[in-house]
């Protein structure tokens, strides 16, 4: 009788453990397989996107103007090697605008120095154009502060609108911003440059030559204006230049 009870107990115990072990294995297999079935597929790496625009290259920028005066590119500081194509396009755009300002400043200094003035009054307080001193810096000092502020605001508005219209110039038939395929130095403000459209009839070769001539003249004007400024500030600092 005792042996029978022992055998029955062992059988019951083995039967009790058997389902538990089976369920455990089934659950384990299911839990192992579930992540493989439910895991989302890994997204393929995104292909590098190329910009829709193409900036003018360094080679194109450095090809204008010619450097016959130096026999090669004169760049002792290696500025042309800095940054990307956009960096050099920004340098060229800034150079052209600085050259234009310098040409205007040099011409104005020379005209005032020659005694040529506009008729009428500069201000409502009775300051006549003829009363402006002939020396460049003295002429600037004679302009009232409000007049200087007006000139600075006007220059700022030109810069601001130049960027706006340059970005939209593709819609107006232009070649876009100078960092987005356009030509560095091109003024995009409508009516500010060439209001009569005289350059529209020129060939691309003539326009390219005109840009090269403008850059060279602007460089000379920057040197010339700095010479005038240095002589006016420090007498005798520029050889062979007459006293103001």
C-alpha positions as a printed Julia matrix, in Angstrom:
244×3 Matrix{Float64}:
  0.0     0.0     0.0
  2.78    2.42    0.87
  4.62    1.62   -2.35
  1.46    2.29   -4.33
  1.05    5.7    -2.7
  4.66    6.61   -3.46
  4.31    5.61   -7.11
  1.05    7.56   -7.46
  2.62   10.63   -5.83
  5.65   10.55   -8.14
  3.44   10.2   -11.21
  1.27   13.08  -10.08
  4.31   15.2    -9.44
  5.82   14.46  -12.86
  2.52   15.18  -14.56
  2.18   18.44  -12.65
  5.59   19.64  -13.79
  5.22   18.58  -17.39
  2.63   21.22  -18.5
  4.46   23.95  -16.66
  7.7    23.13  -18.43
  5.94   22.99  -21.8
  4.18   26.29  -21.28
  7.39   27.89  -20.14
  9.2    26.78  -23.28
  6.34   27.88  -25.48
  6.2    31.27  -23.8
  9.93   31.68  -24.06
  9.94   30.86  -27.74
  7.05   33.22  -28.36
  8.72   36.04  -26.46
 11.92   35.46  -28.4
 10.14   35.5   -31.73
  7.83   38.43  -31.04
 10.45   41.21  -31.35
 11.58   39.79  -34.68
  7.99   39.85  -35.96
  6.89   43.14  -34.42
 10.12   45.14  -34.78
  9.8    47.81  -37.49
 12.09   47.53  -40.45
 15.17   49.73  -40.18
 14.91   52.81  -42.38
 17.48   53.0   -45.13
 19.99   55.85  -44.68
 18.85   58.97  -46.5
 20.81   59.75  -49.59
 22.75   63.01  -49.39
 20.74   65.76  -51.01
 22.44   68.12  -53.39
 21.37   71.79  -53.29
 19.13   72.98  -56.08
 21.41   75.95  -56.67
 24.99   76.08  -57.88
 27.23   78.89  -56.71
 29.8    80.34  -59.07
 33.07   78.43  -58.64
 36.36   79.75  -57.34
 37.95   79.15  -60.74
 35.33   81.33  -62.44
 35.76   84.1   -59.87
 39.56   84.07  -60.08
 39.47   84.17  -63.88
 38.22   87.79  -63.75
 39.81   90.22  -64.01
 43.12   89.37  -65.65
 46.23   89.86  -63.54
 48.6    91.07  -66.24
 49.89   93.82  -63.94
 51.28   91.31  -61.46
 51.91   88.43  -63.82
 49.66   86.23  -61.69
 47.15   86.28  -58.86
 48.34   88.63  -56.11
 47.1    87.08  -52.9
 49.9    87.19  -50.29
 47.53   86.34  -47.41
 45.93   83.41  -49.21
 42.41   84.81  -48.81
 41.27   83.13  -52.02
 41.89   79.74  -50.43
 39.64   80.36  -47.44
 36.3    78.61  -47.22
 34.07   77.36  -50.0
 32.91   78.75  -53.32
 30.28   80.75  -51.44
 33.0    82.34  -49.3
 34.95   83.59  -52.29
 31.75   84.76  -54.0
 30.99   86.81  -50.89
 34.53   88.25  -50.95
 34.15   89.26  -54.6
 30.73   90.8   -54.03
 32.11   92.83  -51.13
 35.14   93.87  -53.19
 33.0    95.17  -56.04
 30.77   97.18  -53.7
 33.73   98.62  -51.8
 35.29   99.59  -55.1
 32.13  101.41  -56.14
 31.99  103.3   -52.87
 35.67  104.2   -53.21
 35.17  105.46  -56.78
 32.29  107.65  -55.64
 34.29  108.91  -52.65
 37.39  109.67  -54.71
 35.33  111.49  -57.34
 33.48  113.48  -54.7
 36.73  114.42  -52.97
 38.22  115.58  -56.28
 35.11  117.54  -57.3
 34.85  119.33  -53.96
 38.58  119.99  -53.99
 38.25  121.6   -57.42
 35.66  124.01  -56.0
 32.69  122.61  -57.9
 29.53  122.67  -55.82
 25.81  122.31  -56.27
 23.65  125.44  -56.3
 21.4   126.3   -53.42
 21.43  125.38  -49.75
 22.54  122.18  -48.1
 20.32  122.79  -45.07
 17.38  124.97  -44.17
 19.56  126.75  -41.64
 21.32  128.63  -44.42
 24.32  126.37  -45.02
 25.08  126.76  -48.73
 26.8   124.13  -50.82
 29.34  126.8   -51.74
 30.22  127.15  -48.05
 31.41  123.55  -47.82
 35.22  123.42  -47.35
 37.29  122.05  -50.21
 39.2   119.5   -48.14
 37.48  116.13  -48.09
 37.43  115.48  -44.36
 36.56  119.08  -43.59
 33.69  118.88  -46.06
 32.36  115.79  -44.29
 32.68  117.48  -40.91
 30.69  120.46  -42.2
 27.67  118.26  -42.97
 25.18  118.34  -40.05
 24.68  115.17  -38.07
 21.16  114.66  -39.4
 22.56  114.75  -42.94
 25.11  112.06  -42.12
 22.37  109.91  -40.6
 20.27  110.27  -43.75
 23.17  109.12  -45.92
 23.82  106.11  -43.7
 20.13  105.15  -43.67
 19.99  105.43  -47.46
 23.05  103.18  -47.81
 21.51  100.67  -45.41
 18.25  100.59  -47.36
 20.15   99.98  -50.59
 21.97   97.05  -48.99
 18.76   95.65  -47.49
 16.76   95.82  -50.69
 19.66   94.58  -52.77
 19.56   91.31  -50.82
 15.77   91.07  -51.1
 15.6    91.67  -54.83
 18.67   89.53  -55.49
 16.92   86.6   -53.83
 13.87   87.19  -56.04
 15.7    88.06  -59.24
 15.06   84.62  -60.75
 11.37   85.54  -60.85
 12.25   88.79  -62.58
 14.36   87.15  -65.26
 17.71   87.49  -63.46
 20.19   84.83  -62.47
 19.48   84.88  -58.74
 21.43   85.72  -55.61
 25.2    85.9   -55.97
 25.5    82.91  -53.59
 22.84   80.98  -55.48
 24.06   81.1   -59.05
 24.09   84.85  -59.66
 27.04   87.04  -60.57
 28.84   88.7   -57.62
 28.61   92.48  -57.78
 25.35   92.66  -59.64
 23.0    95.22  -58.12
 19.46   93.91  -57.99
 17.58   96.99  -56.77
 15.24   97.91  -59.65
 16.06  101.25  -61.24
 19.15  101.91  -59.13
 21.67  100.78  -61.74
 21.18  101.35  -65.44
 17.61  102.7   -65.21
 17.49  103.2   -68.99
 18.49   99.6   -69.74
 21.55  100.5   -71.78
 23.47   97.39  -70.71
 20.64   95.06  -71.74
 21.74   95.28  -75.37
 25.37   94.48  -74.63
 26.77   91.04  -75.38
 27.91   88.71  -72.62
 31.53   89.28  -73.66
 31.09   93.05  -73.35
 29.46   92.64  -69.94
 32.31   90.4   -68.75
 34.88   92.96  -69.88
 32.9    95.72  -68.17
 32.96   93.76  -64.91
 36.7    93.28  -65.14
 37.27   96.97  -65.85
 35.04   97.95  -62.94
 36.92   95.69  -60.51
 40.28   97.13  -61.53
 39.04  100.71  -61.36
 37.53   99.99  -57.97
 40.83   98.63  -56.68
 42.67  101.73  -57.87
 39.99  103.93  -56.31
 40.38  102.18  -52.95
 44.13  102.79  -53.05
 43.61  106.37  -54.23
 41.06  107.22  -51.58
 43.22  105.78  -48.82
 46.05  107.95  -50.14
 43.85  111.04  -49.91
 42.68  110.11  -46.45
 46.2   109.39  -45.19
 47.55  112.67  -46.57
 44.67  114.63  -45.04
 45.16  112.94  -41.69
 48.98  112.79  -41.54
 50.66  115.46  -43.64
 53.53  114.1   -45.72
 52.52  110.46  -45.3
 52.0   110.04  -49.06
 55.01  110.94  -51.24
 54.53  113.34  -54.18
 51.0   114.21  -53.11
 50.25  117.92  -52.73
 49.19  119.31  -49.42
 45.41  119.7   -48.94
